[in-house]
Each structure stands twice: as C-alpha cells, then as structure tokens.
C-alpha cells in the first residue's frame, strides 16, 4: 500500500476550490449534486483507509484477538510508520464512528420529536401552528412527501404573494428531498474534517435550489426575494438546524441578491475552460484518485492478510 493508503485522508483538500466556486457559477441543483457526490465518495474512502491502517495498529496490541500472522513484519511493512499511525488510527476511527452515529441519531431524534409534536393536527400537506414565534420549515417523512410547517406569526408578516413563495420554497425542499443531501454532507464532514467546506456550501446551494424552484412556481423572482428578506427579518430561522427553511441555512443577502439578478444557466457540467470547470474537474479527479487508492489499499491488505493467516 505504501503512502497511497494516506491519500484519501488528504485528497478532500482538492474539493475546496469547487466548494466556493460552485455556489457562484453553477446552477444550485448541479452544485448540490456535485458537492454531495464528491463529499460522499471522499468520506467513504477516507474512512475505509483509516480502517485499513487501524488493522495494522490493532494487530500490534498485546492480547488482541487477531491471528498471530496479522502482526508479522510483512503486514506492518504495508503501512509506513506503522507503529505510530497504526495505533493513532484506532482512536481516530472510533471518533469518526461516534461522531457519525451521533449525527445520525440526532437527525432521527429531531424528526421523531417533530412528528410527535404534530400528531394532534390534521394529516395535511401544510401544518399551521398557532405560535407567536415566526418560522417555517420542511418536515420530511410522515407521509408520501412530508409536510410544510409554518406558524401563524410568520403568515401574518407576509403578503399573499409572499405566502405563495413561502409554500413553494418549502415544497421544493420536500420534492427534491434536500434533507438527504444535507444529512449526507453532515456525515461526510464528521468522517473527514477537510470536507466541512462542502457541508457549508451544500447548506447554501440547497436553499438556492429551493429559491429557484419557488421563483419558477410563483413566476416572480422578486417576490421570492421579498419573502426571504421579510422572513429573515421577522424570524431567526428554524427551531432546529437540521430542518431546511425559508430563512435558514445560507447568507440571506447573497440569496436575495442572486434572485434579483438573472436566473442561473442550467447545465449539467461546467466547461473546462473556466475557473469553475477546472475546480470541478479537480474535485472529480480527487474523488476518483481517492476511490482508486482506497480500492488498491483494500485489495493489497486483503492479499497480505490472506498470505499471513495460516489455513
């Protein structure tokens, strides 16, 4: 394996340029899918390689339940500086698993609690809460597509056209299943801290995606911009950070400015002869190299362990 086993741990750095440029130059739908895919691949590869390095560290611990052949010099030689990185990988992998498990559990707990809180209301697509705090969010699950939750305080702050923009925005979150993208990048960022810029970018691009879909539904980009600005002034976002909402996740002034400008061009992949194209190809190349490195390391480790383990 050599140093190639460490490449997936640092290759997420190649995705940092596209994390920023995608927000500015790509259609939000394309940016969300690209960044989420890159983050998922790189997180899976780095976790796999961390586990492979941990095998070497675990085999050196006294009293480990592994076969004696797994601590042979041939196995340790597969990883450079095996005595240091092998043992350091054990707590690192444990921390990754705990962080990802905690993120998943918190996400599931928020959804369960929210659904229980709405259990007494009619099972309709829109749930209006008599609450003095102005907020709105898209709640996935609990039906075929989920529900839009909004308080009377926020509805009272909006004009009729802005209310239509609000509902169109939240329905766009549900229709495109943005909660899956958001959960994926959160887990990826927990698996590898170098992927946190992609998590931040996807939090913004999902909101921009919903903004653009709402503008098409309402037929007025300016109306959606007004609704976002007024909702942001009246509310402090959603009750919990894991739920997408009109005035949550993403700098509101940038979203408003984007809506007041021309609609973004819809294209599946940016041209190579642009800065965003170079960054996109760089991130894609980093993801491919990460996948190849982790696959090569996994196959090599399996072959070495198979040869070192007595039949």
C-alpha positions in Angstrom: 0.0 0.0 0.0 2.7 2.5 0.9 1.8 6.1 1.2 -1.2 5.6 -1.1 -3.2 4.5 1.9 -2.9 8.0 3.3 -4.0 9.8 0.1 -7.8 9.6 0.7 -7.3 11.2 4.1 -6.0 14.5 2.5 -7.5 14.4 -1.0 -10.6 16.2 0.2 -8.4 19.3 0.0 -8.8 19.2 -3.8 -12.5 19.9 -3.4 -12.1 23.2 -1.5 -11.9 25.4 -4.7 -15.1 23.9 -6.1 -16.9 24.3 -2.8 -16.8 28.1 -3.2 -16.9 28.4 -7.0 -19.9 26.1 -7.3 -22.0 28.5 -5.2 -21.3 31.4 -7.5 -21.1 29.9 -11.0 -23.2 26.6 -11.1 -26.9 26.1 -11.0 -27.8 25.3 -7.4 -29.2 21.9 -8.4 -25.9 20.9 -10.2 -23.8 22.3 -7.4 -25.7 20.4 -4.7 -25.5 17.1 -6.5 -21.8 17.6 -7.5 -20.7 18.6 -4.0 -22.7 15.9 -2.2 -21.4 13.2 -4.5 -17.8 14.3 -4.1 -18.2 14.5 -0.3 -19.8 11.1 0.0 -17.1 9.4 -2.1 -14.2 11.0 -0.3 -15.7 10.4 3.1 -16.2 6.7 2.4 -12.7 6.3 1.0 -11.0 8.1 3.9 -12.9 6.0 6.4 -12.0 2.8 4.6 -8.3 3.7 4.6 -8.5 4.7 8.2 -9.9 1.3 9.0 -7.1 -0.4 7.0 -4.4 1.5 8.9 -6.2 0.6 12.1 -5.8 -3.1 11.3 -2.1 -2.7 11.5 -2.3 -0.9 14.8 -4.8 -3.4 16.3 -2.6 -6.3 15.3 0.3 -4.9 17.4 -1.7 -4.5 20.6 -1.0 -7.2 23.2 -3.8 -9.6 23.8 -5.6 -8.7 20.6 -8.0 -11.5 19.3 -6.5 -11.4 15.7 -4.4 -14.2 14.3 -0.7 -14.0 15.1 0.1 -13.7 11.4 -1.6 -10.3 11.3 1.3 -8.8 13.3 4.0 -10.2 11.0 6.6 -7.8 9.6 5.1 -8.2 6.1 1.8 -6.9 7.4 3.4 -3.9 9.2 5.5 -3.1 6.3 2.4 -2.4 4.2 1.9 0.8 6.1 4.7 3.4 6.5 5.4 4.3 10.1 3.2 1.5 11.2 4.0 1.8 14.9 2.8 5.4 15.1 -0.1 5.7 12.5 -1.4 2.2 13.1 -2.0 2.9 16.8 -3.2 6.5 16.2 -5.8 5.2 13.7 -7.6 3.3 16.4 -8.9 6.3 18.4 -9.3 8.3 15.2 -11.6 5.7 13.7 -13.5 5.3 16.9 -14.0 9.1 17.0 -15.3 9.1 13.4 -17.8 6.3 14.1 -19.1 8.0 17.3 -19.4 11.4 15.5 -21.3 9.9 12.6 -23.5 7.8 14.8 -24.3 10.9 17.0 -25.2 12.9 13.9 -27.5 10.2 12.5 -29.1 9.7 15.9 -29.7 13.5 16.4 -31.2 13.7 12.9 -33.6 10.9 13.6 -34.5 12.2 17.0 -35.4 15.6 15.7 -37.7 14.1 13.0 -39.4 11.8 15.6 -40.0 14.6 18.1 -41.3 16.9 15.4 -43.7 14.3 14.0 -44.9 13.6 17.6 -45.5 17.3 18.2 -47.7 17.5 15.1 -49.5 14.2 15.8 -52.6 16.1 17.0 -53.0 18.1 13.9 -54.8 17.1 10.7 -52.7 15.0 8.4 -52.5 17.6 5.6 -49.6 18.8 3.4 -49.4 22.1 5.3 -49.5 22.3 9.1 -50.2 25.8 10.5 -49.2 26.2 14.1 -50.8 28.9 16.4 -47.4 30.1 17.6 -46.2 33.6 18.3 -42.7 32.8 17.0 -42.4 33.3 13.2 -40.8 30.3 11.5 -41.4 27.8 8.8 -39.7 24.6 7.7 -40.0 21.5 5.6 -40.5 18.3 7.6 -39.7 15.1 5.6 -41.5 11.8 6.2 -44.8 11.3 7.9 -46.4 10.8 4.5 -45.5 10.3 1.0 -43.5 13.5 0.7 -43.6 15.2 4.1 -45.3 18.3 5.4 -44.7 22.1 5.4 -44.9 23.5 8.9 -45.5 27.2 9.3 -46.7 29.4 12.2 -49.5 31.9 12.1 -47.0 34.6 13.3 -44.9 34.2 10.1 -48.0 34.1 7.8 -49.3 37.3 9.3 -46.0 39.0 8.4 -46.2 38.1 4.7 -48.3 39.4 1.8 -50.4 36.8 -0.1 -47.9 36.6 -2.9 -45.1 36.1 -0.4 -47.0 33.3 1.3 -47.2 31.5 -2.0 -43.5 31.9 -2.4 -43.0 30.5 1.1 -45.1 27.4 0.4 -43.4 26.9 -3.0 -40.0 27.1 -1.3 -40.8 24.6 1.4 -42.5 22.2 -1.1 -39.3 22.4 -3.3 -37.3 21.2 -0.3 -39.6 18.2 0.1 -39.9 17.4 -3.6 -36.1 17.4 -4.2 -35.5 15.6 -0.8 -32.9 18.1 0.3 -32.8 16.6 3.7 -30.9 13.6 2.2 -28.2 15.9 0.7 -27.8 17.8 3.9 -27.6 14.6 6.0 -25.0 13.1 3.6 -22.7 16.1 3.8 -23.0 16.3 7.6 -22.0 12.7 7.9 -19.1 13.3 5.4 -17.9 16.2 7.4 -17.9 14.2 10.6 -15.9 11.4 8.8 -13.3 13.8 7.5 -13.0 17.4 8.8 -11.5 18.5 5.5 -15.0 18.1 4.0 -16.6 20.8 6.1 -16.4 23.5 3.4 -18.5 21.2 1.2 -21.1 20.9 4.0 -21.3 24.6 4.3 -21.6 25.0 0.6 -24.4 22.4 0.3 -26.4 24.1 3.1 -26.4 27.2 0.9 -27.0 25.5 -2.5 -30.0 23.6 -1.3 -31.6 26.8 -0.2 -30.7 28.4 -3.5 -32.2 25.4 -5.3 -35.4 25.8 -3.4 -35.3 29.6 -4.2 -35.1 29.0 -7.9 -37.8 26.3 -7.9 -40.1 28.7 -5.9 -39.4 31.5 -8.4 -40.4 29.3 -11.3 -43.6 28.2 -9.4 -44.6 31.7 -8.4 -43.4 33.3 -11.6 -41.6 36.2 -9.9 -38.0 36.1 -8.7 -38.5 39.5 -6.9 -41.5 38.1 -4.9 -39.4 35.2 -3.6 -36.6 37.6 -2.8 -39.0 39.8 -0.8 -40.4 36.8 1.0 -36.9 35.6 2.0 -35.9 39.0 3.2 -39.0 39.6 5.2 -39.0 36.2 6.8 -35.3 36.6 7.7 -36.1 39.9 9.4 -39.1 38.5 11.3 -37.7 35.1 12.3 -34.4 33.6 13.5 -34.6 30.6 11.2 -36.0 27.1 12.0 -36.3 25.8 15.5 -33.6 23.2 14.9 -30.6 23.4 12.5 -31.3 20.1 10.8 -34.5 21.3 9.2 -34.5 23.4 6.0 -36.5 26.5 5.9 -37.0 29.8 4.0 -34.9 31.9 6.3 -32.4 29.2 7.4 -29.1 28.0 6.2 -27.2 30.3 3.9 -26.4 34.0 3.9 -29.7 35.7 3.2 -28.3 38.8 1.5 -26.5 36.6 -1.1 -29.7 34.6 -1.8 -31.7 37.8 -2.2 -29.0 39.3 -4.5 -29.0 36.1 -6.6 -32.8 36.3 -7.0 -32.7 39.9 -8.0 -30.2 39.0 -10.8 -30.7 36.8 -13.8 -31.6 33.2 -13.4 -28.6 30.8 -13.4 -27.9 28.8 -16.5 -28.9 25.2 -16.4 -26.1 22.9 -17.5 -25.0 19.5 -16.4 -21.3 20.2 -16.3 -19.2 23.3 -16.5 -16.8 24.0 -19.3 -13.2 23.0 -18.7 -12.0 26.4 -19.9 -13.4 28.3 -16.9 -12.3 28.5 -13.3 -15.3 26.6 -12.0 -14.7 24.0 -14.7 -11.1 23.5 -13.6 -12.2 23.3 -10.0 -14.9 20.8 -10.8 -12.6 18.6 -12.7 -10.0 18.8 -9.9 -12.6 17.7 -7.3 -13.8 14.9 -9.6 -10.2 13.8 -10.2 -9.6 13.9 -6.4 -12.6 11.7 -5.8 -11.6 9.2 -8.5 -8.0 9.0 -7.2 -9.3 8.6 -3.7 -11.5 5.7 -4.8 -8.7 4.1 -6.7 -6.3 4.5 -3.8 -8.7 3.1 -1.2 -9.6 0.2 -3.5 -5.9 -0.6 -4.2 -5.1 -0.4 -0.5 -8.1 -2.7 0.4 -7.1 -5.3 -2.1 -3.5 -5.2 -1.1 -4.3 -5.6 2.6 -6.7 -8.5 1.9 -4.0 -10.3 -0.1 -1.3 -9.6 2.6 -3.6 -10.8 5.4 -4.6 -13.9 3.4 -1.0 -14.8 2.9 -0.1 -14.1 6.6 -3.0 -16.0 8.1 -2.4 -19.7 8.4 -5.1 -22.0 6.9 
